[in-house]
Amino acid sequence: MSRSDRPRMAGIRSTADPRWDTAAKNTQATSGVALPNNRRGYAGADHAWPSPECRGQAGWPAVQWGAGDSASRAAIRRRHPPARQAAVSHTSNCLSIGLVEFMAWYDLFSNFYDYTVELVYRRYRPGVVDALGLEAGQFVLDLACGTGPNQPHLVEAVQGCGHVFGVDFSDGMLKRARKNAEREGWSNVHLLQLDARDLTLANLEAACGEQVELSGVVVTLGLSVIPDWEAVFKTTFDLLAPGGRYVIFDVHAERWVPQTWLVEKVAQADPTRESFKALEQCCEDFSFAYLPGSPHVHGGRPFLASGCKPGGIEQ
Ligand SMILES: C[S@@+](CC[C@H](N)C(=O)[O-])C[C@H]1O[C@@H](n2cnc3c(N)ncnc32)[C@H](O)[C@@H]1O
């Protein structure tokens, strides 16, 4: 089955989110609408993508960032301080003990990640990768790639002549990713164990033996976890070639529910982070959409944010 034939996000509409139902109704007539970057919506989906909540689309209402107001977010933070803010001290270019312990947790987590977290997030991955708008032969970075659940979709997108880089700091998570890539025979998947803050183009070029022009960066469930996420975001955005696309898929907790605590504890994540705002500030063609999914499952609302690095050739 080819990428375009495959039904995307099938059955994704959530009855738990009345806004999504409204959104889906509003977009029935616009299915396949031209996206800001002229990419298609979800082929075969029962709704257009991004949702009408996407910013920057004519006639689509703007998202109120952090709706739920800053006072309630402050209350969330008071009750549930970000898991590692105190535990991890980050000094530049050196491994703090905290980060090592943090990675040890992810090494352990790798043993059951695919049987737990991945079951909840699998359905989003084809759409997330589609948002990168990749073409055959391009280079793409999967930041904080974990066990590699994005890899099949990325490999399919860049085809045999492109390259997929996966970067993660956890040995355990990367071992799983490597095993999958070997099993599938993907010689164009390069997995690097690195603190993402230290990633350079030279690392990627050394891994594939070619000059690298990065067309896409995708980070799924990563920026809410990576302790020094702002520095990592900047480092990896800088690696993108002009006109390249950066895609963030993550969970955003506007209000606290018991599952928010669970996500903080189990995934060591801070779902109150608003990484999409960092992306909005430095890119063109920014789009944002909350995706179907209940905070009672995800600890917050799943979202997709996407934007291009300025300086690309006008289409
Ligand atoms: C919740 S997992 C997400 C994995 C994968 N992207 C996914 O969608 O399932 C977060 C990942 O971030 C990685 N990570 C955290 N801090 C990192 C850092 N400083 N550098 C590289 N990877 C990091 C962890 O090892 C872990 O694999």
The ligand as a MOL file (V3000), in Angstrom:
LIG
                    3D

  0  0  0     0  0            999 V3000
M  V30 BEGIN CTAB
M  V30 COUNTS 27 29 0 0 0
M  V30 BEGIN ATOM
M  V30 1 C 8.6800 10.1340 25.3910 0
M  V30 2 S 10.1180 9.6290 24.5210 0 CHG=1
M  V30 3 C 9.6210 9.9610 22.8530 0
M  V30 4 C 10.2250 8.9790 21.9030 0
M  V30 5 C 9.7100 9.0690 20.4540 0
M  V30 6 N 10.0330 10.3390 19.8460 0
M  V30 7 C 8.2450 8.8160 20.3680 0
M  V30 8 O 7.5480 9.5880 19.7050 0
M  V30 9 O 7.7810 7.8140 20.9220 0 CHG=-1
M  V30 10 C 11.2640 10.9410 24.8330 0
M  V30 11 C 12.6740 10.6310 24.3230 0
M  V30 12 O 13.5010 11.7850 24.5220 0
M  V30 13 C 14.8120 11.3080 24.7220 0
M  V30 14 N 15.6450 12.3980 25.2780 0
M  V30 15 C 15.4370 13.0850 26.4080 0
M  V30 16 N 16.4000 14.0060 26.5920 0
M  V30 17 C 17.2290 13.9110 25.5290 0
M  V30 18 C 18.4100 14.5950 25.1200 0
M  V30 19 N 18.9260 15.5810 25.8620 0
M  V30 20 N 18.9970 14.2490 23.9680 0
M  V30 21 C 18.4860 13.2430 23.2060 0
M  V30 22 N 17.3740 12.5620 23.5340 0
M  V30 23 C 16.7470 12.8840 24.6780 0
M  V30 24 C 14.5880 10.1330 25.6590 0
M  V30 25 O 15.6950 9.2710 25.7020 0
M  V30 26 C 13.3510 9.5000 25.0510 0
M  V30 27 O 13.6770 8.4700 24.1520 0
M  V30 END ATOM
M  V30 BEGIN BOND
M  V30 1 1 1 2
M  V30 2 1 2 3
M  V30 3 1 2 10
M  V30 4 1 3 4
M  V30 5 1 4 5
M  V30 6 1 5 6
M  V30 7 1 5 7
M  V30 8 2 7 8
M  V30 9 1 7 9
M  V30 10 1 10 11
M  V30 11 1 11 12
M  V30 12 1 11 26
M  V30 13 1 12 13
M  V30 14 1 13 14
M  V30 15 1 13 24
M  V30 16 1 14 15
M  V30 17 1 14 23
M  V30 18 2 15 16
M  V30 19 1 16 17
M  V30 20 1 17 18
M  V30 21 2 17 23
M  V30 22 1 18 19
M  V30 23 2 18 20
M  V30 24 1 20 21
M  V30 25 2 21 22
M  V30 26 1 22 23
M  V30 27 1 24 25
M  V30 28 1 24 26
M  V30 29 1 26 27
M  V30 END BOND
M  V30 END CTAB
M  END
